[in-house]
Amino acid sequence: MSTDSAAPSLRIFTEPQQGASYDDLLTVARHAEATGYDAFFRSDHYLHMGSATGLPGPTDAWITLAGLARETSRIRLGTLMTAATFRHPGPLAITVAQVDRMSGGRVEFGLGTGWYAEEHTAYGIPFPGLGERFDRFAEQLEVITGLWSTPEGEEFSFDGEHYTITASPARPKPAQRPGPPILIGGGGPKRTPALAARFATEFNLPFVDLDTATERLARVDAACAEIGRDPAEIIRSVALVACVGRDDAEVSRRAGRIGRQVDELRANGLTGTPAEIVDRIGVWRERTGITRLYLQILDLADLDHLDLIAEQVAPQLG
């Protein structure tokens, strides 16, 4: 699948906290690689949501990606989004750099504030208020990019309100220089666009409608203008739940297996026959200029779903 601006790339996005083992994720990642998808991404959550049981229990995002780095060869690997509340920035910079080296430079690093209070309570993770979470998020971006970009042989220091780094050797370096692509997303009206303008390689629109998407992208463009950055440097992407079928009956069956209503999915995701999906993606491209789509796949056992999209949607996007 092409990754140029003429043909948006399709990426697989999974939510393993809803119920998936490492072996389940490995099967999907390998199948996505074999069928031509550009990337395999996963969420960073420790607790299931809604009516899901979450069995057999959560898998850690970066331990998972480290394993996949050694068991795949081409597909890019990343998170939507790593929660800044879960890890200190110094060790996180080491972790991501190591996985990037393990993969031969295939990691993409999505980072966000963290938002799901219940999972923090369930596993003893501090969950400060939104203002402090944004402060910590901003400092983590400073620290992680600073550690990665420090020239070899020099040291990195940082004196923040929440994190202090003193004379770090700033190692290891990622395979990608100065570091893996950084993804930022979300709906904050001021701080999110400002951080995206400063740090993001890609801005992701998670599960929003077209009007909301255009508003958020306009804010990022304005934030780029304020600091003199060309907004065209930032890749635009969207994450949407996928429910594709060869006919309406198959669409309905797939919706039922993930506990969703077809009408709701049509309104809020990429749902319908391949022809309908191609048309819908065309509207997204025209309105927002997106060049990447993260297809949220909620039934990880349904590999035929991936095959259908690869065979009947992807070839029509060029």
Phi and psi in degrees as GROMACS dihedral restraints (atoms count N, CA, C in turn):
[ dihedral_restraints ]
;  ai    aj    ak    al  type     phi  dphi    fc
    3     4     5     6     1   -65.8    20    10
    4     5     6     7     1   147.5    20    10
    6     7     8     9     1  -111.4    20    10
    7     8     9    10     1    12.9    20    10
    9    10    11    12     1   -83.5    20    10
   10    11    12    13     1   174.7    20    10
   12    13    14    15     1   -69.5    20    10
   13    14    15    16     1   -20.1    20    10
   15    16    17    18     1   -76.2    20    10
   16    17    18    19     1   -26.5    20    10
   18    19    20    21     1  -135.0    20    10
   19    20    21    22     1   105.8    20    10
   21    22    23    24     1   -62.7    20    10
   22    23    24    25     1   139.9    20    10
   24    25    26    27     1   -80.7    20    10
   25    26    27    28     1   149.0    20    10
   27    28    29    30     1  -107.7    20    10
   28    29    30    31     1   129.7    20    10
   30    31    32    33     1  -124.4    20    10
   31    32    33    34     1   145.2    20    10
   33    34    35    36     1   -92.9    20    10
   34    35    36    37     1   131.0    20    10
   36    37    38    39     1  -125.2    20    10
   37    38    39    40     1   123.6    20    10
   39    40    41    42     1  -115.5    20    10
   40    41    42    43     1   157.4    20    10
   42    43    44    45     1  -124.4    20    10
   43    44    45    46     1    72.0    20    10
   45    46    47    48     1   -66.7    20    10
   46    47    48    49     1   -15.9    20    10
   48    49    50    51     1   -63.9    20    10
   49    50    51    52     1   -18.2    20    10
   51    52    53    54     1   -77.5    20    10
   52    53    54    55     1   -10.7    20    10
   54    55    56    57     1   135.2    20    10
   55    56    57    58     1    91.1    20    10
   57    58    59    60     1  -166.2    20    10
   58    59    60    61     1   138.4    20    10
   60    61    62    63     1   -89.5    20    10
   61    62    63    64     1   171.5    20    10
   63    64    65    66     1   -59.4    20    10
   64    65    66    67     1   -41.4    20    10
   66    67    68    69     1   -61.0    20    10
   67    68    69    70     1   -37.5    20    10
   69    70    71    72     1   -60.7    20    10
   70    71    72    73     1   -45.6    20    10
   72    73    74    75     1   -67.1    20    10
   73    74    75    76     1   -38.4    20    10
   75    76    77    78     1   -61.5    20    10
   76    77    78    79     1   -42.7    20    10
   78    79    80    81     1   -59.6    20    10
   79    80    81    82     1   -45.5    20    10
   81    82    83    84     1   -68.1    20    10
   82    83    84    85     1   -42.4    20    10
   84    85    86    87     1   -62.7    20    10
   85    86    87    88     1   -45.1    20    10
   87    88    89    90     1   -64.9    20    10
   88    89    90    91     1   -38.8    20    10
   90    91    92    93     1   -67.7    20    10
   91    92    93    94     1   -40.3    20    10
   93    94    95    96     1   -62.8    20    10
   94    95    96    97     1   -40.1    20    10
   96    97    98    99     1   -64.4    20    10
   97    98    99   100     1   -44.3    20    10
   99   100   101   102     1   -67.2    20    10
  100   101   102   103     1   -28.7    20    10
  102   103   104   105     1   -97.8    20    10
  103   104   105   106     1     6.8    20    10
  105   106   107   108     1    97.8    20    10
  106   107   108   109     1     7.3    20    10
  108   109   110   111     1   -67.6    20    10
  109   110   111   112     1   152.8    20    10
  111   112   113   114     1   -77.3    20    10
  112   113   114   115     1   -33.8    20    10
  114   115   116   117     1  -156.5    20    10
  115   116   117   118     1   156.8    20    10
  117   118   119   120     1  -120.5    20    10
  118   119   120   121     1   120.5    20    10
  120   121   122   123     1  -120.7    20    10
  121   122   123   124     1   156.5    20    10
  123   124   125   126     1  -138.6    20    10
  124   125   126   127     1   159.6    20    10
  126   127   128   129     1   -75.8    20    10
  127   128   129   130     1   170.2    20    10
  129   130   131   132     1  -123.1    20    10
  130   131   132   133     1    83.8    20    10
  132   133   134   135     1  -136.8    20    10
  133   134   135   136     1   151.9    20    10
  135   136   137   138     1  -113.8    20    10
  136   137   138   139     1     2.2    20    10
  138   139   140   141     1  -142.5    20    10
  139   140   141   142     1   138.3    20    10
  141   142   143   144     1   -68.6    20    10
  142   143   144   145     1   164.6    20    10
  144   145   146   147     1  -128.2    20    10
  145   146   147   148     1   153.1    20    10
  147   148   149   150     1    65.8    20    10
  148   149   150   151     1  -140.6    20    10
  150   151   152   153     1   -87.5    20    10
  151   152   153   154     1    -2.5    20    10
  153   154   155   156     1   -66.0    20    10
  154   155   156   157     1   148.2    20    10
  156   157   158   159     1   -82.5    20    10
  157   158   159   160     1   -25.6    20    10
  159   160   161   162     1    76.6    20    10
  160   161   162   163     1     5.3    20    10
  162   163   164   165     1   -68.1    20    10
  163   164   165   166     1   140.5    20    10
  165   166   167   168     1   -86.9    20    10
  166   167   168   169     1     5.7    20    10
  168   169   170   171     1   125.8    20    10
  169   170   171   172     1   168.7    20    10
  171   172   173   174     1   -69.4    20    10
  172   173   174   175     1   153.0    20    10
  174   175   176   177     1  -117.9    20    10
  175   176   177   178     1   140.6    20    10
  177   178   179   180     1   -73.1    20    10
  178   179   180   181     1   134.7    20    10
  180   181   182   183     1   -60.0    20    10
  181   182   183   184     1   -47.9    20    10
  183   184   185   186     1   -80.9    20    10
  184   185   186   187     1   -27.2    20    10
  186   187   188   189     1   -66.1    20    10
  187   188   189   190     1   -42.4    20    10
  189   190   191   192     1   -58.2    20    10
  190   191   192   193     1   -49.3    20    10
  192   193   194   195     1   -66.5    20    10
  193   194   195   196     1   -31.8    20    10
  195   196   197   198     1   -62.8    20    10
  196   197   198   199     1   -43.8    20    10
  198   199   200   201     1   -62.7    20    10
  199   200   201   202     1   -46.2    20    10
  201   202   203   204     1   -64.5    20    10
  202   203   204   205     1   -30.5    20    10
  204   205   206   207     1   -59.4    20    10
  205   206   207   208     1   -33.3    20    10
  207   208   209   210     1   -90.9    20    10
  208   209   210   211     1   -13.0    20    10
  210   211   212   213     1  -114.4    20    10
  211   212   213   214     1     9.3    20    10
  213   214   215   216     1  -130.8    20    10
  214   215   216   217     1   170.7    20    10
  216   217   218   219     1  -131.6    20    10
  217   218   219   220     1   -24.8    20    10
  219   220   221   222     1  -121.8    20    10
  220   221   222   223     1   -41.7    20    10
  222   223   224   225     1   -65.5    20    10
  223   224   225   226     1   142.0    20    10
  225   226   227   228     1   -80.4    20    10
  226   227   228   229     1   155.1    20    10
  228   229   230   231     1  -131.8    20    10
  229   230   231   232     1   137.1    20    10
  231   232   233   234     1  -168.8    20    10
  232   233   234   235     1  -175.1    20    10
  234   235   236   237     1  -124.4    20    10
  235   236   237   238     1   142.8    20    10
  237   238   239   240     1  -126.9    20    10
  238   239   240   241     1   100.9    20    10
  240   241   242   243     1  -115.9    20    10
  241   242   243   244     1   152.1    20    10
  243   244   245   246     1   -62.8    20    10
  244   245   246   247     1   132.7    20    10
  246   247   248   249     1   -83.7    20    10
  247   248   249   250     1   122.6    20    10
  249   250   251   252     1   -64.2    20    10
  250   251   252   253     1   -21.4    20    10
  252   253   254   255     1   -73.5    20    10
  253   254   255   256     1   -19.3    20    10
  255   256   257   258     1   -81.7    20    10
  256   257   258   259     1   -28.2    20    10
  258   259   260   261     1  -142.2    20    10
  259   260   261   262     1   147.3    20    10
  261   262   263   264     1   -73.6    20    10
  262   263   264   265     1   148.0    20    10
  264   265   266   267     1   -66.6    20    10
  265   266   267   268     1   -35.2    20    10
  267   268   269   270     1   -62.7    20    10
  268   269   270   271     1   -56.7    20    10
  270   271   272   273     1   -60.5    20    10
  271   272   273   274     1   -33.5    20    10
  273   274   275   276     1   -65.7    20    10
  274   275   276   277     1   -39.7    20    10
  276   277   278   279     1   -61.3    20    10
  277   278   279   280     1   -39.4    20    10
  279   280   281   282     1   -64.8    20    10
  280   281   282   283     1   -46.5    20    10
  282   283   284   285     1   -58.6    20    10
  283   284   285   286     1   -51.3    20    10
  285   286   287   288     1   -65.8    20    10
  286   287   288   289     1   -40.4    20    10
  288   289   290   291     1   -62.1    20    10
  289   290   291   292     1   -41.1    20    10
  291   292   293   294     1   -66.0    20    10
  292   293   294   295     1   -45.0    20    10
  294   295   296   297     1   -63.4    20    10
  295   296   297   298     1   -36.6    20    10
  297   298   299   300     1   -61.5    20    10
  298   299   300   301     1   -42.0    20    10
  300   301   302   303     1   -68.3    20    10
  301   302   303   304     1   -39.4    20    10
  303   304   305   306     1   -62.0    20    10
  304   305   306   307     1   -30.0    20    10
  306   307   308   309     1   -91.7    20    10
  307   308   309   310     1    -5.5    20    10
  309   310   311   312     1    75.0    20    10
  310   311   312   313     1    27.9    20    10
  312   313   314   315     1    87.5    20    10
  313   314   315   316     1    40.5    20    10
  315   316   317   318     1  -114.7    20    10
  316   317   318   319     1    11.5    20    10
  318   319   320   321     1   -89.2    20    10
  319   320   321   322     1   143.5    20    10
  321   322   323   324     1  -127.1    20    10
  322   323   324   325     1   134.7    20    10
  324   325   326   327     1  -111.5    20    10
  325   326   327   328     1   100.5    20    10
  327   328   329   330     1   -90.1    20    10
  328   329   330   331     1   132.3    20    10
  330   331   332   333     1  -133.1    20    10
  331   332   333   334     1   135.5    20    10
  333   334   335   336     1  -140.0    20    10
  334   335   336   337     1   178.6    20    10
  336   337   338   339     1   -73.7    20    10
  337   338   339   340     1   -21.7    20    10
  339   340   341   342     1    83.9    20    10
  340   341   342   343     1   139.6    20    10
  342   343   344   345     1  -143.9    20    10
  343   344   345   346     1   -18.7    20    10
  345   346   347   348     1   -92.1    20    10
  346   347   348   349     1    96.1    20    10
  348   349   350   351     1   -59.2    20    10
  349   350   351   352     1   -40.5    20    10
  351   352   353   354     1   -62.1    20    10
  352   353   354   355     1   -34.3    20    10
  354   355   356   357     1   -70.9    20    10
  355   356   357   358     1   -29.4    20    10
  357   358   359   360     1   -67.5    20    10
  358   359   360   361     1   -43.8    20    10
  360   361   362   363     1   -63.1    20    10
  361   362   363   364     1   -40.9    20    10
  363   364   365   366     1   -65.7    20    10
  364   365   366   367     1   -26.8    20    10
  366   367   368   369     1  -124.4    20    10
  367   368   369   370     1    19.2    20    10
  369   370   371   372     1    68.3    20    10
  370   371   372   373     1    35.0    20    10
  372   373   374   375     1  -103.3    20    10
  373   374   375   376     1   127.3    20    10
  375   376   377   378     1   -58.6    20    10
  376   377   378   379     1   141.1    20    10
  378   379   380   381     1  -133.8    20    10
  379   380   381   382     1    85.6    20    10
  381   382   383   384     1   -71.2    20    10
  382   383   384   385     1   173.9    20    10
  384   385   386   387     1   -64.5    20    10
  385   386   387   388     1   167.4    20    10
  387   388   389   390     1   -60.2    20    10
  388   389   390   391     1   -41.0    20    10
  390   391   392   393     1   -59.7    20    10
  391   392   393   394     1   -46.3    20    10
  393   394   395   396     1   -67.8    20    10
  394   395   396   397     1   -36.0    20    10
  396   397   398   399     1   -62.3    20    10
  397   398   399   400     1   -39.6    20    10
  399   400   401   402     1   -66.3    20    10
  400   401   402   403     1   -39.5    20    10
  402   403   404   405     1   -60.1    20    10
  403   404   405   406     1   -44.4    20    10
  405   406   407   408     1   -66.8    20    10
  406   407   408   409     1   -40.5    20    10
  408   409   410   411     1   -58.1    20    10
  409   410   411   412     1   -47.4    20    10
  411   412   413   414     1   -62.8    20    10
  412   413   414   415     1   -42.6    20    10
  414   415   416   417     1   -67.3    20    10
  415   416   417   418     1   -36.1    20    10
  417   418   419   420     1   -62.6    20    10
  418   419   420   421     1   -41.4    20    10
  420   421   422   423     1   -61.2    20    10
  421   422   423   424     1   -41.2    20    10
  423   424   425   426     1   -61.0    20    10
  424   425   426   427     1   -46.9    20    10
  426   427   428   429     1   -68.6    20    10
  427   428   429   430     1   -49.0    20    10
  429   430   431   432     1   -64.6    20    10
  430   431   432   433     1   -47.5    20    10
  432   433   434   435     1   -67.3    20    10
  433   434   435   436     1   -33.4    20    10
  435   436   437   438     1   -65.6    20    10
  436   437   438   439     1   -43.5    20    10
  438   439   440   441     1   -62.8    20    10
  439   440   441   442     1   -42.5    20    10
  441   442   443   444     1   -68.8    20    10
  442   443   444   445     1   -35.6    20    10
  444   445   446   447     1   -91.3    20    10
  445   446   447   448     1    -7.6    20    10
  447   448   449   450     1   -63.6    20    10
  448   449   450   451     1   127.9    20    10
  450   451   452   453     1   -59.6    20    10
  451   452   453   454     1   146.3    20    10
  453   454   455   456     1   -58.4    20    10
  454   455   456   457     1   133.5    20    10
  456   457   458   459     1    93.9    20    10
  457   458   459   460     1   -10.8    20    10
  459   460   461   462     1  -105.2    20    10
  460   461   462   463     1   166.9    20    10
  462   463   464   465     1  -112.0    20    10
  463   464   465   466     1   156.7    20    10
  465   466   467   468     1  -120.1    20    10
  466   467   468   469     1   134.5    20    10
  468   469   470   471     1  -131.6    20    10
  469   470   471   472     1   152.4    20    10
  471   472   473   474     1  -152.7    20    10
  472   473   474   475     1   131.7    20    10
  474   475   476   477     1  -120.3    20    10
  475   476   477   478     1    91.5    20    10
  477   478   479   480     1  -107.9    20    10
  478   479   480   481     1   178.9    20    10
  480   481   482   483     1   -71.8    20    10
  481   482   483   484     1   -33.0    20    10
  483   484   485   486     1  -111.8    20    10
  484   485   486   487     1   -24.2    20    10
  486   487   488   489     1  -134.0    20    10
  487   488   489   490     1   134.6    20    10
  489   490   491   492     1  -125.0    20    10
  490   491   492   493     1   125.8    20    10
  492   493   494   495     1  -118.2    20    10
  493   494   495   496     1   126.5    20    10
  495   496   497   498     1  -123.1    20    10
  496   497   498   499     1   116.5    20    10
  498   499   500   501     1    50.3    20    10
  499   500   501   502     1    47.8    20    10
  501   502   503   504     1   -74.7    20    10
  502   503   504   505     1   137.7    20    10
  504   505   506   507     1   -69.8    20    10
  505   506   507   508     1    -8.4    20    10
  507   508   509   510     1    57.7    20    10
  508   509   510   511     1    50.9    20    10
  510   511   512   513     1  -130.7    20    10
  511   512   513   514     1   156.3    20    10
  513   514   515   516     1   -81.3    20    10
  514   515   516   517     1   161.4    20    10
  516   517   518   519     1   -86.6    20    10
  517   518   519   520     1   142.0    20    10
  519   520   521   522     1   -64.4    20    10
  520   521   522   523     1   161.5    20    10
  522   523   524   525     1   -65.3    20    10
  523   524   525   526     1   -39.2    20    10
  525   526   527   528     1   -82.2    20    10
  526   527   528   529     1   135.3    20    10
  528   529   530   531     1  -117.4    20    10
  529   530   531   532     1   136.6    20    10
  531   532   533   534     1   -79.9    20    10
  532   533   534   535     1    -3.4    20    10
  534   535   536   537     1   174.2    20    10
  535   536   537   538     1   171.2    20    10
  537   538   539   540     1   -60.4    20    10
  538   539   540   541     1   153.2    20    10
  540   541   542   543     1   -55.2    20    10
  541   542   543   544     1   141.6    20    10
  543   544   545   546     1  -108.3    20    10
  544   545   546   547     1   126.7    20    10
  546   547   548   549     1  -106.4    20    10
  547   548   549   550     1   132.3    20    10
  549   550   551   552     1  -128.5    20    10
  550   551   552   553     1   142.9    20    10
  552   553   554   555     1  -150.3    20    10
  553   554   555   556     1  -172.3    20    10
  555   556   557   558     1   113.4    20    10
  556   557   558   559     1  -176.9    20    10
  558   559   560   561     1  -118.4    20    10
  559   560   561   562     1     7.7    20    10
  561   562   563   564     1   -57.7    20    10
  562   563   564   565     1   133.8    20    10
  564   565   566   567     1   -76.6    20    10
  565   566   567   568     1   -21.7    20    10
  567   568   569   570     1  -124.0    20    10
  568   569   570   571     1   -59.2    20    10
  570   571   572   573     1   -70.4    20    10
  571   572   573   574     1   -37.8    20    10
  573   574   575   576     1   -61.8    20    10
  574   575   576   577     1   -51.0    20    10
  576   577   578   579     1   -60.0    20    10
  577   578   579   580     1   -38.3    20    10
  579   580   581   582     1   -64.7    20    10
  580   581   582   583     1   -42.7    20    10
  582   583   584   585     1   -68.2    20    10
  583   584   585   586     1   -37.6    20    10
  585   586   587   588     1   -61.9    20    10
  586   587   588   589     1   -43.0    20    10
  588   589   590   591     1   -61.6    20    10
  589   590   591   592     1   -35.4    20    10
  591   592   593   594     1   -80.7    20    10
  592   593   594   595     1   -40.3    20    10
  594   595   596   597     1  -118.0    20    10
  595   596   597   598     1   -21.8    20    10
  597   598   599   600     1   -80.5    20    10
  598   599   600   601     1   137.2    20    10
  600   601   602   603     1   -85.4    20    10
  601   602   603   604     1   -29.8    20    10
  603   604   605   606     1  -143.0    20    10
  604   605   606   607     1   139.6    20    10
  606   607   608   609     1  -111.6    20    10
  607   608   609   610     1   125.2    20    10
  609   610   611   612     1  -108.3    20    10
  610   611   612   613     1   136.7    20    10
  612   613   614   615     1  -103.9    20    10
  613   614   615   616     1   104.2    20    10
  615   616   617   618     1   -91.4    20    10
  616   617   618   619     1   110.7    20    10
  618   619   620   621     1    56.6    20    10
  619   620   621   622     1    54.2    20    10
  621   622   623   624     1  -124.0    20    10
  622   623   624   625     1   164.4    20    10
  624   625   626   627     1   -86.4    20    10
  625   626   627   628     1   173.0    20    10
  627   628   629   630     1   -64.1    20    10
  628   629   630   631     1   -40.7    20    10
  630   631   632   633     1   -63.8    20    10
  631   632   633   634     1   -44.0    20    10
  633   634   635   636     1   -63.1    20    10
  634   635   636   637     1   -41.4    20    10
  636   637   638   639     1   -59.3    20    10
  637   638   639   640     1   -46.2    20    10
  639   640   641   642     1   -65.2    20    10
  640   641   642   643     1   -35.8    20    10
  642   643   644   645     1   -64.3    20    10
  643   644   645   646     1   -45.0    20    10
  645   646   647   648     1   -67.1    20    10
  646   647   648   649     1   -38.7    20    10
  648   649   650   651     1   -66.8    20    10
  649   650   651   652     1   -35.8    20    10
  651   652   653   654     1   -63.2    20    10
  652   653   654   655     1   -36.7    20    10
  654   655   656   657     1   -66.2    20    10
  655   656   657   658     1   -39.8    20    10
  657   658   659   660     1   -65.3    20    10
  658   659   660   661     1   -42.0    20    10
  660   661   662   663     1   -59.2    20    10
  661   662   663   664     1   -43.0    20    10
  663   664   665   666     1   -65.8    20    10
  664   665   666   667     1   -40.5    20    10
  666   667   668   669     1   -65.0    20    10
  667   668   669   670     1   -36.7    20    10
  669   670   671   672     1   -64.0    20    10
  670   671   672   673     1   -42.9    20    10
  672   673   674   675     1   -60.7    20    10
  673   674   675   676     1   -36.4    20    10
  675   676   677   678     1   -63.4    20    10
  676   677   678   679     1   -30.0    20    10
  678   679   680   681     1  -109.1    20    10
  679   680   681   682     1     7.1    20    10
  681   682   683   684     1    77.6    20    10
  682   683   684   685     1    24.5    20    10
  684   685   686   687     1   -99.5    20    10
  685   686   687   688     1   139.7    20    10
  687   688   689   690     1   -73.1    20    10
  688   689   690   691     1   117.2    20    10
  690   691   692   693     1   -61.9    20    10
  691   692   693   694     1   -20.3    20    10
  693   694   695   696     1   -66.3    20    10
  694   695   696   697     1   -14.9    20    10
  696   697   698   699     1   -72.0    20    10
  697   698   699   700     1   -18.3    20    10
  699   700   701   702     1   -97.6    20    10
  700   701   702   703     1   121.7    20    10
  702   703   704   705     1   -67.7    20    10
  703   704   705   706     1   139.7    20    10
  705   706   707   708     1  -105.7    20    10
  706   707   708   709     1   131.3    20    10
  708   709   710   711     1  -142.4    20    10
  709   710   711   712     1   163.4    20    10
  711   712   713   714     1  -137.1    20    10
  712   713   714   715     1   144.9    20    10
  714   715   716   717     1  -111.2    20    10
  715   716   717   718     1   125.6    20    10
  717   718   719   720     1  -140.4    20    10
  718   719   720   721     1   143.3    20    10
  720   721   722   723     1   -65.8    20    10
  721   722   723   724     1   138.1    20    10
  723   724   725   726     1  -108.2    20    10
  724   725   726   727     1   134.9    20    10
  726   727   728   729     1  -148.0    20    10
  727   728   729   730     1    89.8    20    10
  729   730   731   732     1  -113.7    20    10
  730   731   732   733     1   138.0    20    10
  732   733   734   735     1  -140.2    20    10
  733   734   735   736     1   156.1    20    10
  735   736   737   738     1   -66.9    20    10
  736   737   738   739     1   -26.0    20    10
  738   739   740   741     1  -149.9    20    10
  739   740   741   742     1   177.2    20    10
  741   742   743   744     1   -61.3    20    10
  742   743   744   745     1   -34.5    20    10
  744   745   746   747     1   -65.0    20    10
  745   746   747   748     1   -40.2    20    10
  747   748   749   750     1   -70.5    20    10
  748   749   750   751     1   -36.9    20    10
  750   751   752   753     1   -58.8    20    10
  751   752   753   754     1   -45.9    20    10
  753   754   755   756     1   -62.5    20    10
  754   755   756   757     1   -41.9    20    10
  756   757   758   759     1   -62.6    20    10
  757   758   759   760     1   -42.9    20    10
  759   760   761   762     1   -67.1    20    10
  760   761   762   763     1   -39.4    20    10
  762   763   764   765     1   -61.7    20    10
  763   764   765   766     1   -43.1    20    10
  765   766   767   768     1   -62.2    20    10
  766   767   768   769     1   -35.8    20    10
  768   769   770   771     1   -69.7    20    10
  769   770   771   772     1   -21.9    20    10
  771   772   773   774     1  -105.2    20    10
  772   773   774   775     1    10.7    20    10
  774   775   776   777     1    69.8    20    10
  775   776   777   778     1    32.7    20    10
  777   778   779   780     1  -123.8    20    10
  778   779   780   781     1   159.2    20    10
  780   781   782   783     1   -93.8    20    10
  781   782   783   784     1   140.1    20    10
  783   784   785   786     1   -60.8    20    10
  784   785   786   787     1   -43.2    20    10
  786   787   788   789     1   -61.3    20    10
  787   788   789   790     1   -41.4    20    10
  789   790   791   792     1   -64.8    20    10
  790   791   792   793     1   -42.1    20    10
  792   793   794   795     1   -67.2    20    10
  793   794   795   796     1   -36.3    20    10
  795   796   797   798     1   -63.6    20    10
  796   797   798   799     1   -36.2    20    10
  798   799   800   801     1   -74.3    20    10
  799   800   801   802     1   -31.4    20    10
  801   802   803   804     1  -118.6    20    10
  802   803   804   805     1    -1.2    20    10
  804   805   806   807     1  -143.4    20    10
  805   806   807   808     1  -159.5    20    10
  807   808   809   810     1  -105.9    20    10
  808   809   810   811     1    94.6    20    10
  810   811   812   813     1  -132.4    20    10
  811   812   813   814     1   134.4    20    10
  813   814   815   816     1   139.8    20    10
  814   815   816   817     1  -164.0    20    10
  816   817   818   819     1   -77.3    20    10
  817   818   819   820     1   165.1    20    10
  819   820   821   822     1   -53.6    20    10
  820   821   822   823     1   -41.0    20    10
  822   823   824   825     1   -62.9    20    10
  823   824   825   826     1   -40.4    20    10
  825   826   827   828     1   -64.9    20    10
  826   827   828   829     1   -39.1    20    10
  828   829   830   831     1   -65.8    20    10
  829   830   831   832     1   -42.8    20    10
  831   832   833   834     1   -60.4    20    10
  832   833   834   835     1   -42.9    20    10
  834   835   836   837     1   -63.2    20    10
  835   836   837   838     1   -42.5    20    10
  837   838   839   840     1   -64.9    20    10
  838   839   840   841     1   -41.6    20    10
  840   841   842   843     1   -63.7    20    10
  841   842   843   844     1   -37.0    20    10
  843   844   845   846     1   -60.1    20    10
  844   845   846   847     1   -39.4    20    10
  846   847   848   849     1   -65.6    20    10
  847   848   849   850     1   -43.6    20    10
  849   850   851   852     1   -59.6    20    10
  850   851   852   853     1   -44.4    20    10
  852   853   854   855     1   -62.6    20    10
  853   854   855   856     1   -43.3    20    10
  855   856   857   858     1   -66.3    20    10
  856   857   858   859     1   -41.3    20    10
  858   859   860   861     1   -80.0    20    10
  859   860   861   862     1   -31.9    20    10
  861   862   863   864     1  -121.6    20    10
  862   863   864   865     1   -16.7    20    10
  864   865   866   867     1    73.5    20    10
  865   866   867   868     1    22.2    20    10
  867   868   869   870     1   -65.5    20    10
  868   869   870   871     1   147.4    20    10
  870   871   872   873     1  -123.6    20    10
  871   872   873   874     1     0.0    20    10
  873   874   875   876     1  -140.7    20    10
  874   875   876   877     1   141.1    20    10
  876   877   878   879     1  -125.7    20    10
  877   878   879   880     1   127.2    20    10
  879   880   881   882     1   -97.3    20    10
  880   881   882   883     1   112.8    20    10
  882   883   884   885     1   -90.1    20    10
  883   884   885   886     1   108.9    20    10
  885   886   887   888     1   -73.7    20    10
  886   887   888   889     1   113.2    20    10
  888   889   890   891     1  -104.4    20    10
  889   890   891   892     1   113.0    20    10
  891   892   893   894     1   -98.0    20    10
  892   893   894   895     1   -17.1    20    10
  894   895   896   897     1  -109.2    20    10
  895   896   897   898     1    94.6    20    10
  897   898   899   900     1   -74.8    20    10
  898   899   900   901     1   -13.1    20    10
  900   901   902   903     1   -82.3    20    10
  901   902   903   904     1   -12.0    20    10
  903   904   905   906     1   -93.8    20    10
  904   905   906   907     1    74.9    20    10
  906   907   908   909     1   -69.4    20    10
  907   908   909   910     1   -23.3    20    10
  909   910   911   912     1   -61.1    20    10
  910   911   912   913     1   -29.3    20    10
  912   913   914   915     1   -61.0    20    10
  913   914   915   916     1   -45.9    20    10
  915   916   917   918     1   -63.8    20    10
  916   917   918   919     1   -41.0    20    10
  918   919   920   921     1   -61.1    20    10
  919   920   921   922     1   -44.7    20    10
  921   922   923   924     1   -59.9    20    10
  922   923   924   925     1   -45.8    20    10
  924   925   926   927     1   -65.7    20    10
  925   926   927   928     1   -41.9    20    10
  927   928   929   930     1   -64.7    20    10
  928   929   930   931     1   -36.8    20    10
  930   931   932   933     1   -87.0    20    10
  931   932   933   934     1   -32.9    20    10
  933   934   935   936     1  -119.1    20    10
  934   935   936   937     1   -10.2    20    10
  936   937   938   939     1  -106.3    20    10
  937   938   939   940     1   -54.8    20    10
  939   940   941   942     1   -54.1    20    10
  940   941   942   943     1   -44.8    20    10
  942   943   944   945     1   -63.9    20    10
  943   944   945   946     1   -18.3    20    10
  945   946   947   948     1   -92.4    20    10
  946   947   948   949     1     2.3    20    10
  948   949   950   951     1   -93.0    20    10
  949   950   951   952     1    -6.5    20    10
